[in-house]
Amino acid sequence: MISMVSHGILTIAGHCAKSEAPGKAVYAESTGHGFRRVFDLDPSIDPEKISASIDQGLLAVRLSKAEASKPRKIAIG
């Protein structure tokens, strides 16, 4: 699987292996072919802190906000 961020756009591409699991799938987005998805990132997302993991065929992508865009507390004295 390949993912990259460029100019505020996250691109994820890969290849799904055809499943040999018994039974009939109710819904399948792809059937053993390559895929490519493109997402526009909010400017508040820090591209250096994007992480991804895959577990049992489920892709999880974590997007973290940049420190500058997080809310901050202001003391009133």
N, C-alpha and C positions, 0 to 999 in steps of 0.2 A: 504494500500500500504506500502511496506517495501523497504527501500533503505539503502545501507551501502557501506562504502569505506574501502577497506583493500588492502594493498600492491599496491597502485596505480590503483586499479580496482574498478569502480563504478557498483554496482549491484542494479537493480530496479526490484521488483517483486510485483505482485498484481493479482487481479481478476476483470475481466470485467463483469459487469452485462449485461444480454441480453437486448437489447434495445426494447422497446415496441412502438417506434415511427412509425407513419404510413409511408407507402412508402417502396421502396426497396433500400437497400444500394448499391451504385456503387462499393465500395470496403470496406472490413472489414478485419483488420489484425487478429482479434480474434472474436470468436462468443460465448461469455459467458463462456469462459474457463480462466484458470489462464495463466499468462504470466511471463516471466523472460527475462530481457535484461542485458547484461554485456558490459561495455565500459572500454577500457584502457584509463586512464587519462594521459595527458601530465604532465611531472614532474613540469612544471611551475604553475600548478593548486594547490591552497591551499585547501586541503580537509576539513579544519575547516570552510571554508566560502561557502560551497556548500549549496544552498537552493532550495526548490522546492515548487510549489503551483499547485493546480488543480482548474480550473474554467470552468464550463460547459463541463466537460469531457475532457478538454485539459490539459495535464500535461506540465508544464514549469519548466525546471531545469536550474538554474543559476550557472555558474562556474566562480569563481573569481581567478585571478592570484595572486600568492604569492607576497608580497611586494618586496622581493629580486629579482624577475624576471621582475618587471616593469622597464621601462626605467627611467633614472634619468638625471637631468641636471647637467652639470659640468661647473662651472664658470671659464672662462679664463680671467686672469687678467693681 
